Amino acid sequence: MQRRTSTLALALLGLAPLGWTTLARAQNEPLRVGFLTVRTGPLAAGGRQMEQGIQLLLKERNNTLAGRKVELVIADTGGNPAGAKTKTQELVEKEKVAVIIGPLATFEAIAIDDYILQAKVPLITPTSAAQNDLAQQKKNEYVIHAVGTAAQPTHVLGQWAAKKLGMKRIALIADDFAYGHEGAAGFFKSFEDNGGKGIQRLWPPLNAPDYGNYISQIRQNADGVYAGFAGTNGVRFLKQYKEYQQKAPVLGNPTAVDEGILQLMGDEALGVYSASWYSAAIDSADNRRFVDAVRREYKVTPGFYTAGTYTAGLWLEAALQAINGRFEDKPAFIRALHQARLTAGPMGPIRLDEYSKPILTIYIRKVERKDGQLVNTIVDTFPEVSQFWTYEPRAFLAMPAYSRESPVAKNLE
């Protein structure tokens, strides 16, 4: 018995170095990060900014996060659900990525949600999350949102328009896709719950060649116009809005007058109010450093997509640091992604609620010209904003999900 035990111990000792070598080799393998972007179509401007955000972070870190070398694998979805699903499958099955950052559009994220759950590869979304899908009700534990829902900033803007600006009647016009629907719905509900009336809803297609027909329909008795546009659509809308000599003030979603496209705008953007979790004018040391770095590297001012994707990278880094870079331990990796919180960064502090949606600061912004440049000046700040805004969570979750037709419009004219 003693001889048999000694033989077994020697055998195990002989195998131990092999096991340790295998483990060490595994922990020296690079972290392959899939990146879903858009390089063609009306959303390509946002995709370009997303790439700048993640590439800047990796350059600052020498392509290393928590001691692990990072290989970024970029895939162009074309800005459509089918493309997003195909490219996600390629990243997982062909490229063997361990985590994915992206995509740009809400409808793309919805399209790949089931596959992400099936493949069990974590997805960190750097732009607006869907209000009712993904993490909120399905609670897909493999989806982590680095920034808020489409309605999170527009809830704030709707209340602010009613209470601070004293507006009573608003016409709404927004891109006819999920992000446009949900942002407009959040504004609509909050505005009406604070005493205003949504008197009109117009839905131009995402690739509308011209907005003249829609602008001509805007009610002349509106106190203001909510504009919910993505990509470069906000540029074209505002130019035509001025050409049609419309007088009602414009209130925009985060991307309507985002810093990434303000450089393409002129006086038509002056005075536009918007709400977002980011402005290049945020007065913090982290954001000033970030803005300087983007301007130095890319000769542009960072906006919504740049900051969101940079923040997604920070989120990944925080999770990896918590597990000493050992992403191969998938259960620990997923837990770390959900438990991560940011106390610094260009957007300020962020943590997740129980539905894996961020609680963060929302800024009310106004387009002004300073030193010859259009900028989003911060005129009001709302810290600790959740997806529920001022609503009781259970009651909010019991409501019909935000959509093109919800909330039901009772005051249309």
C-alpha positions as CSV (number, residue, x, y, z in Angstrom):
1,M,0.0,0.0,0.0
2,Q,2.8,2.4,0.9
3,R,4.7,1.5,-2.3
4,R,1.5,2.0,-4.4
5,T,0.9,5.4,-2.8
6,S,4.4,6.6,-3.4
7,T,4.2,5.5,-7.1
8,L,0.9,7.4,-7.5
9,A,2.4,10.5,-5.9
10,L,5.5,10.4,-8.1
11,A,3.2,10.0,-11.2
12,L,1.2,13.0,-10.2
13,L,4.3,15.0,-9.6
14,G,5.5,14.1,-13.0
15,L,2.3,15.3,-14.5
16,A,2.1,18.5,-12.5
17,P,4.6,20.5,-14.5
18,L,2.7,19.6,-17.7
19,G,-0.5,20.9,-16.1
20,W,1.1,24.1,-14.8
21,T,2.6,24.7,-18.3
22,T,-0.7,24.3,-20.0
23,L,-2.4,26.6,-17.5
24,A,0.4,29.2,-17.9
25,R,0.2,29.0,-21.7
26,A,-3.6,29.5,-21.5
27,Q,-3.2,32.6,-19.4
28,N,-0.7,34.0,-21.9
29,E,-3.1,33.6,-24.8
30,P,-4.4,37.0,-26.1
31,L,-7.9,38.1,-25.4
32,R,-9.7,38.2,-28.7
33,V,-12.3,41.0,-28.6
34,G,-15.0,41.1,-31.3
35,F,-16.1,44.6,-32.4
36,L,-19.4,45.2,-34.2
37,T,-19.3,48.5,-36.1
38,V,-21.0,50.2,-39.1
39,R,-18.9,51.4,-42.0
40,T,-21.6,51.9,-44.6
41,G,-25.0,53.6,-44.8
42,P,-26.6,56.5,-42.7
43,L,-25.2,55.1,-39.4
44,A,-21.6,55.0,-40.7
45,A,-20.6,58.3,-39.0
46,G,-21.4,56.8,-35.6
47,G,-19.5,53.6,-36.5
48,R,-16.4,55.6,-37.3
49,Q,-16.7,57.3,-33.9
50,M,-17.1,54.0,-32.1
51,E,-13.9,52.7,-33.7
52,Q,-12.0,55.8,-32.6
53,G,-13.2,55.2,-29.0
54,I,-12.1,51.6,-28.7
55,Q,-8.9,52.1,-30.6
56,L,-7.9,55.1,-28.5
57,L,-8.4,53.1,-25.3
58,L,-6.3,50.1,-26.6
59,K,-3.6,52.4,-27.8
60,E,-3.4,54.1,-24.4
61,R,-3.1,50.6,-22.8
62,N,-0.6,49.3,-25.3
63,N,-3.2,46.8,-26.4
64,T,-3.1,45.2,-23.0
65,L,-5.9,45.0,-20.4
66,A,-5.3,43.6,-16.9
67,G,-2.1,42.0,-18.1
68,R,-3.6,40.3,-21.1
69,K,-2.7,41.2,-24.7
70,V,-5.8,42.2,-26.7
71,E,-6.5,41.4,-30.3
72,L,-9.4,43.4,-31.8
73,V,-11.4,41.8,-34.5
74,I,-13.6,44.3,-36.3
75,A,-16.7,43.4,-38.2
76,D,-19.0,45.7,-40.3
77,T,-22.7,44.9,-39.8
78,G,-23.8,47.3,-42.5
79,G,-26.2,48.8,-40.0
80,N,-28.9,46.2,-40.3
81,P,-30.2,43.3,-38.2
82,A,-29.3,40.5,-40.7
83,G,-25.8,41.8,-41.1
84,A,-25.4,42.1,-37.3
85,K,-26.4,38.5,-36.8
86,T,-24.2,37.1,-39.5
87,K,-21.1,39.1,-38.3
88,T,-21.8,38.1,-34.7
89,Q,-21.8,34.4,-35.7
90,E,-18.6,34.8,-37.6
91,L,-16.9,36.5,-34.6
92,V,-17.9,33.7,-32.3
93,E,-17.6,30.6,-34.5
94,K,-14.8,31.6,-36.9
95,E,-12.8,34.2,-35.0
96,K,-13.3,32.5,-31.5
97,V,-13.6,35.8,-29.7
98,A,-14.1,35.7,-25.9
99,V,-16.2,38.9,-25.7
100,I,-17.9,41.3,-28.1
101,I,-18.3,45.1,-28.0
102,G,-21.1,46.6,-30.0
103,P,-23.3,46.9,-32.0
104,L,-24.3,50.5,-32.9
105,A,-28.1,50.3,-33.3
106,T,-30.7,49.0,-30.9
107,F,-32.4,46.9,-33.6
108,E,-29.1,45.2,-34.2
109,A,-28.7,44.3,-30.5
110,I,-32.2,42.9,-30.4
111,A,-31.5,40.8,-33.5
112,I,-28.4,39.1,-31.9
113,D,-29.8,38.7,-28.4
114,D,-30.9,35.1,-28.7
115,Y,-27.7,34.1,-30.4
116,I,-25.6,35.7,-27.7
117,L,-27.5,33.8,-25.1
118,Q,-27.1,30.5,-27.0
119,A,-23.4,31.1,-27.7
120,K,-22.7,32.3,-24.1
121,V,-20.3,35.0,-25.3
122,P,-20.7,38.2,-23.3
123,L,-21.7,41.3,-25.2
124,I,-21.0,44.8,-24.0
125,T,-23.2,47.4,-25.7
126,P,-21.7,50.9,-26.0
127,T,-24.8,52.7,-27.3
128,S,-28.5,52.9,-26.3
129,A,-30.1,49.7,-25.0
130,A,-33.6,48.6,-25.8
131,Q,-36.2,49.5,-23.2
132,N,-38.0,46.2,-23.0
133,D,-35.7,43.6,-24.6
134,L,-32.3,42.4,-23.8
135,A,-31.4,42.7,-20.1
136,Q,-34.6,44.2,-18.7
137,Q,-37.2,41.5,-19.0
138,K,-35.5,38.6,-20.6
139,K,-32.5,39.2,-18.3
140,N,-29.9,37.8,-20.6
141,E,-26.9,37.5,-18.3
142,Y,-24.5,37.7,-21.2
143,V,-25.6,41.2,-22.2
144,I,-24.0,44.1,-20.3
145,H,-24.9,47.7,-21.0
146,A,-22.1,50.3,-20.6
147,V,-24.6,53.1,-21.3
148,G,-28.3,53.7,-20.8
149,T,-31.5,53.1,-22.6
150,A,-32.8,55.2,-25.5
151,A,-35.4,56.7,-23.2
152,Q,-33.2,57.4,-20.3
153,P,-32.0,60.8,-21.4
154,T,-35.3,61.7,-23.1
155,H,-37.3,61.1,-19.9
156,V,-35.2,63.9,-18.4
157,L,-35.6,66.1,-21.4
158,G,-39.4,65.7,-21.5
159,Q,-39.8,66.8,-17.9
160,W,-37.3,69.6,-18.4
161,A,-39.1,70.9,-21.4
162,A,-42.4,71.0,-19.5
163,K,-41.0,72.3,-16.2
164,K,-38.1,74.5,-17.1
165,L,-39.0,75.7,-20.6
166,G,-42.8,75.9,-19.8
167,M,-43.7,74.2,-23.1
168,K,-47.3,72.9,-23.4
169,R,-47.5,71.5,-26.9
170,I,-44.8,69.4,-28.7
171,A,-44.6,67.9,-32.1
172,L,-42.4,64.8,-32.4
173,I,-40.4,63.7,-35.4
174,A,-38.0,60.8,-35.2
175,D,-36.3,58.1,-37.3
176,D,-38.6,55.2,-37.9
177,F,-36.6,52.5,-36.2
178,A,-36.3,51.1,-32.6
179,Y,-33.9,53.8,-31.3
180,G,-36.1,56.6,-32.7
181,H,-39.3,55.0,-31.4
182,E,-38.0,54.5,-27.8
183,G,-36.4,57.9,-27.5
184,A,-39.5,59.6,-28.7
185,A,-41.7,57.5,-26.4
186,G,-39.6,58.4,-23.3
187,F,-39.9,62.1,-24.1
188,F,-43.6,61.8,-24.9
189,K,-44.5,60.0,-21.6
190,S,-42.4,62.3,-19.4
191,F,-43.6,65.5,-21.1
192,E,-47.2,64.5,-20.8
193,D,-46.9,63.3,-17.3
194,N,-45.6,66.8,-16.4
195,G,-48.5,68.6,-17.9
196,G,-47.6,68.9,-21.6
197,K,-49.3,67.5,-24.7
198,G,-47.8,65.6,-27.6
199,I,-49.8,66.9,-30.5
200,Q,-48.1,65.1,-33.4
201,R,-45.9,62.1,-34.2
202,L,-44.0,61.9,-37.5
203,W,-41.9,58.9,-38.6
204,P,-39.6,59.5,-41.6
205,P,-37.7,56.3,-42.6
206,L,-34.1,55.9,-41.4
207,N,-32.8,56.5,-45.0
208,A,-35.2,59.3,-45.9
209,P,-33.7,61.3,-48.8
210,D,-35.6,64.4,-47.9
211,Y,-37.4,65.8,-44.9
212,G,-39.3,68.6,-46.6
213,N,-42.6,66.7,-46.7
214,Y,-42.4,65.9,-43.0
215,I,-41.3,69.4,-41.9
216,S,-44.2,70.9,-43.9
217,Q,-46.6,68.9,-41.8
218,I,-45.4,70.2,-38.4
219,R,-48.1,72.0,-36.6
220,Q,-47.6,75.8,-36.5
221,N,-49.1,76.0,-33.0
222,A,-46.4,73.7,-31.5
223,D,-44.3,75.3,-28.7
224,G,-41.4,73.1,-29.7
225,V,-40.3,70.1,-31.8
226,Y,-38.7,67.0,-30.5
227,A,-36.2,65.6,-33.1
228,G,-35.0,62.1,-32.6
229,F,-32.3,61.4,-35.2
230,A,-29.2,59.2,-35.5
231,G,-26.1,59.3,-37.7
232,T,-26.1,62.3,-40.1
233,N,-29.9,62.5,-40.3
234,G,-29.9,65.2,-37.7
235,V,-27.6,67.4,-39.9
236,R,-30.0,67.1,-42.9
237,F,-33.1,67.6,-40.8
238,L,-31.9,70.8,-39.1
239,K,-30.7,72.3,-42.4
240,Q,-34.1,71.7,-44.0
241,Y,-35.9,72.9,-40.9
242,K,-34.2,76.2,-41.2
243,E,-34.8,76.4,-44.9
244,Y,-38.6,76.0,-44.3
245,Q,-38.3,78.9,-41.8
246,Q,-39.8,76.9,-38.9
247,K,-39.7,79.0,-35.7
248,A,-40.5,76.5,-32.9
249,P,-37.4,75.6,-30.8
250,V,-35.9,72.1,-31.4
251,L,-35.2,69.6,-28.6
252,G,-33.1,66.7,-29.6
253,N,-32.2,63.2,-28.5
254,P,-28.5,62.5,-27.7
255,T,-27.5,61.9,-31.4
256,A,-29.4,64.7,-33.1
257,V,-26.7,67.3,-32.4
258,D,-24.0,65.0,-31.2
259,E,-20.4,66.5,-31.2
260,G,-19.5,64.0,-33.8
261,I,-21.7,65.7,-36.4
262,L,-21.8,69.3,-35.0
263,Q,-18.8,70.0,-37.2
264,L,-21.0,69.5,-40.2
265,M,-23.6,72.0,-39.0
266,G,-24.0,75.7,-39.1
267,D,-26.3,78.3,-37.5
268,E,-29.3,76.0,-37.9
269,A,-28.1,74.1,-34.8
270,L,-27.7,77.1,-32.6
271,G,-30.1,77.0,-29.6
272,V,-31.0,73.3,-30.0
273,Y,-31.5,71.7,-26.6
274,S,-30.7,68.0,-26.1
275,A,-30.1,65.4,-23.3
276,S,-27.4,62.9,-23.2
277,W,-25.1,61.0,-20.8
278,Y,-22.1,62.7,-22.5
279,S,-20.9,66.1,-23.6
280,A,-17.4,67.1,-24.6
281,A,-18.0,70.1,-22.2
282,I,-18.2,67.9,-19.1
283,D,-15.8,69.7,-16.7
284,S,-13.8,66.8,-15.2
285,A,-10.1,65.9,-15.3
286,D,-10.9,62.6,-17.0
287,N,-13.1,64.1,-19.7
288,R,-10.7,66.9,-20.4
289,R,-7.9,64.4,-20.9
290,F,-10.2,62.2,-23.0
291,V,-11.2,65.1,-25.3
292,D,-7.6,66.3,-25.7
293,A,-6.6,62.7,-26.6
294,V,-9.3,62.3,-29.3
295,R,-8.6,65.7,-30.8
296,R,-4.9,65.0,-30.8
297,E,-5.3,61.5,-32.3
298,Y,-8.2,62.0,-34.7
299,K,-8.5,65.8,-35.1
300,V,-12.2,65.7,-34.1
301,T,-14.2,66.4,-30.9
302,P,-15.5,63.2,-29.3
303,G,-19.3,62.6,-29.0
304,F,-21.9,60.1,-27.9
305,Y,-20.5,57.1,-29.8
306,T,-16.8,57.8,-29.1
307,A,-17.3,58.2,-25.4
308,G,-19.7,55.3,-25.1
309,T,-17.4,52.8,-26.8
310,Y,-14.4,54.1,-24.8
311,T,-16.5,53.5,-21.7
312,A,-17.4,50.0,-22.8
313,G,-13.6,49.4,-23.0
314,L,-13.2,50.7,-19.5
315,W,-16.0,48.4,-18.3
316,L,-14.2,45.4,-19.8
317,E,-10.9,46.5,-18.2
318,A,-12.6,46.9,-14.8
319,A,-14.1,43.3,-15.0
320,L,-10.8,41.8,-16.1
321,Q,-8.9,43.5,-13.3
322,A,-11.3,42.0,-10.8
323,I,-10.5,38.5,-12.0
324,N,-6.7,39.1,-12.6
325,G,-7.3,38.9,-16.3
326,R,-8.5,35.3,-16.2
327,F,-11.3,35.6,-18.7
328,E,-11.1,31.8,-19.4
329,D,-13.1,31.3,-16.1
330,K,-16.3,32.3,-17.8
331,P,-18.7,32.2,-14.8
332,A,-16.2,34.5,-12.9
333,F,-15.9,36.7,-16.0
334,I,-19.6,37.2,-16.3
335,R,-20.0,37.9,-12.6
336,A,-17.2,40.5,-12.8
337,L,-18.9,42.2,-15.8
338,H,-22.1,42.6,-13.9
339,Q,-20.4,43.7,-10.7
340,A,-18.1,46.2,-12.3
341,R,-18.6,49.9,-11.7
342,L,-16.8,52.9,-13.0
343,T,-15.9,55.8,-10.6
344,A,-14.0,57.6,-13.3
345,G,-13.9,58.1,-17.0
346,P,-15.2,60.7,-19.5
347,M,-18.9,60.1,-18.6
348,G,-18.4,60.0,-14.8
349,P,-19.5,57.3,-12.4
350,I,-21.6,54.4,-13.7
351,R,-23.0,51.3,-12.1
352,L,-25.7,48.7,-13.1
353,D,-29.1,48.3,-11.6
354,E,-30.6,44.9,-10.9
355,Y,-31.7,44.6,-14.6
356,S,-28.1,45.3,-15.8
357,K,-29.0,48.8,-17.0
358,P,-26.7,51.7,-16.0
359,I,-27.4,54.3,-13.4
360,L,-25.5,57.4,-14.6
361,T,-25.6,61.2,-15.0
362,I,-27.7,62.9,-17.6
363,Y,-26.8,66.3,-19.0
364,I,-29.1,68.9,-20.6
365,R,-27.1,70.6,-23.3
366,K,-27.6,73.7,-25.5
367,V,-25.8,74.2,-28.8
368,E,-23.8,77.4,-28.7
369,R,-20.9,78.9,-30.6
370,K,-17.6,79.3,-28.7
371,D,-14.3,80.3,-30.2
372,G,-15.8,79.8,-33.6
373,Q,-16.9,76.2,-32.9
374,L,-20.3,74.8,-32.2
375,V,-20.4,73.1,-28.8
376,N,-22.9,71.4,-26.5
377,T,-22.8,73.6,-23.4
378,I,-24.2,71.9,-20.3
379,V,-27.1,73.9,-18.8
380,D,-28.4,71.4,-16.3
381,T,-27.2,68.2,-14.7
382,F,-29.1,65.2,-13.3
383,P,-27.0,62.6,-11.4
384,E,-28.0,59.1,-10.6
385,V,-30.6,58.7,-13.3
386,S,-31.9,55.1,-13.8
387,Q,-33.9,53.6,-16.6
388,F,-37.0,54.2,-14.6
389,W,-36.5,58.0,-14.1
390,T,-39.1,59.1,-11.5
391,Y,-41.4,56.1,-12.1
392,E,-41.8,53.3,-9.6
393,P,-39.9,50.3,-11.2
394,R,-42.7,47.7,-10.9
395,A,-45.3,50.0,-12.4
396,F,-42.9,51.0,-15.1
397,L,-42.1,47.3,-16.0
398,A,-45.9,46.6,-16.0
399,M,-46.5,49.2,-18.7
400,P,-46.6,48.2,-22.4
401,A,-43.0,48.5,-23.7
402,Y,-42.1,51.7,-25.5
403,S,-42.6,51.5,-29.2
404,R,-43.8,53.4,-32.3
405,E,-47.4,53.4,-30.9
406,S,-46.7,53.3,-27.1
407,P,-47.5,55.3,-25.0
408,V,-50.9,55.7,-26.7
409,A,-51.3,59.2,-28.0
410,K,-54.4,61.0,-26.6
411,N,-53.7,64.5,-27.7
412,L,-52.9,64.3,-31.4
413,E,-54.2,67.1,-33.5
